[in-house]
Amino acid sequence: MTKSTIHQTRTGSFPIGFRKGFSEWQKDLSSVLNWAKDNHFSLVDIGRDADSSAALVRQAGLSIGSADLLVWQDMISPDAGKRRDAVAKNSDYIQAATRGGALNFFTVMLPEKPELPRIENFAFMVESFAQLAPVLDATGSKIVIEGWPGNGALCCTPEGYRAFLKEMTGGSMGINYDPSHLVRMGIDPLRFLREFISHVYHVHGKDTLLFPDALYEFGNLQPATFAMGRRFGDQVWRYTIPGHGIISWVEIFGLLKEASYQGAVSIELEDENFNGSIEGEKEGLLQSASYLSGV
């Protein structure tokens, strides 16, 4: 692929790729890579097999946006032995994956026991990731934390990210900026980006649509008793492909350009209107790339 043919944003010329999903057609890595190249994507995000798959991505002529960190919840376990083992496993994995070309390691800060006081889980997290930092520094790689607000997640709000990054020395700990989660939580994604932009090492292209009438009807704290839930959402919000929600991508890319962001934008396809079939998922990725290329 030549630079002129690949998908990239109009503002900032950030390369556009996608996060490899878990549907049947995406389990065949070679097939996914061939489809990505044929459709002018220049990178993919891969899973927890980057120690073996990263080299295959590079051999196919594509870049790696991010690779999932191998062990997540044991890094934030009250069991000191589990934490040590998790750090050791992740260290070995990072060294193997970086040899294949992976440099961003994706994770969500989910504790093993979310029922514990948050301050305790926070201390476990800081200890473990501080111990992981030397291998990141040695390999020139980064942790990119996504703010998915799962059960007990410790880094999904400005307060949580700010507290964690304050504890970390150096620049090996950063953010996988996904504005869809911020919108869902009622957090201004542009204000967040302005505050944390120097820590953003990877970006997910995913949008969120809000339903004001449903918010009035159900609120955002209690589950709706009589309404059906949504795939990739609930009664008051749902994830969409970029351009089908409320996020201002032109402002996001403008801020990233001003900050000389050097990373990529990976489409994370979670949209009930496209997920569920091979044709729908491919169309969702292509529509997303077309929209982002024009922003």
C-alpha positions, 0 to 999 in steps of 0.5 A: 500500500502506498501512503496515498491509498491508505485510510487516514484522517484528513485532520492530522493525517493519522493512520486508520486501522481497526481492533480485531474482534472476536466474531468467527471471521476475525479468528483467522488472522491471515484472512483478517490481515489480507482483508485489511490490506485489500481495503486500505487499512494500515494497522490492526489492534491484536489480542493477548497472543501478540508474542506470536501474532505480532510478527505475522502482522508486520510480515503482512506489511501492516503496523500494530496499533496495540496489543492486549496485555497478557494478564490483567486482573491479577496485576490488581490482586490482594494476593502478593504472589499473584501480583508478582507472577502477573508482573513476571508473565507480563514482562516476558510477554512484553519482551516477546511481543516487542520483538515482533513489533508491538509497542502499545499494550492495551489494558483496563484497570479491573481489580480481581476483587472489586468489592475491596475498598478502592484505595486498597486496589489502587495501591495494588495497581500502583505497586504492580505497574511500577514493577512493570515499568522497567521492562517497558522502558527497556523495550521502548513500549507503553501501557495504554489504559482504556477507560471502560467503566467495568466493575471496579475499574480504577482508571476510567474517570479523570480522578482515577487517571490523574491519581494513577499517572501522578504515581508513575514516573517516566512516560511508559504509562499512558491512555488509550483514548476512547471518547465513547466511554466518557460520553456514556459516563457524562464526562466531557471528552474534549475537556478530558483530552485537553487535560490528558493529551500528553499521555494519549498514545492510542485512540479508539474510533468509536462513538456513543448515541444518547437517548434523552427521553429514555434518560428522563424515563429511567435515569442512569443509576437504576436498571429499567424494569420494563424496557429491553436492553440494547446490545452494546448499550442500555436504555439511555445510551449505546455505542455506534460507529463514528459519525452515528453518535454525538462525538465531535471528531473534528475537534478531537483530531484538531486537538491531537494535531495541535499536540503533535500526536504521533499515534493512530486511530483504531476503529473498535466496532461495537454497534448493534446495527453492524455487528453480528454478520460478516457483511455487516461488520465489514461494512461497519469498518468501511463506513467508519474509515470513510467517515474518519477519513473525511474529518 
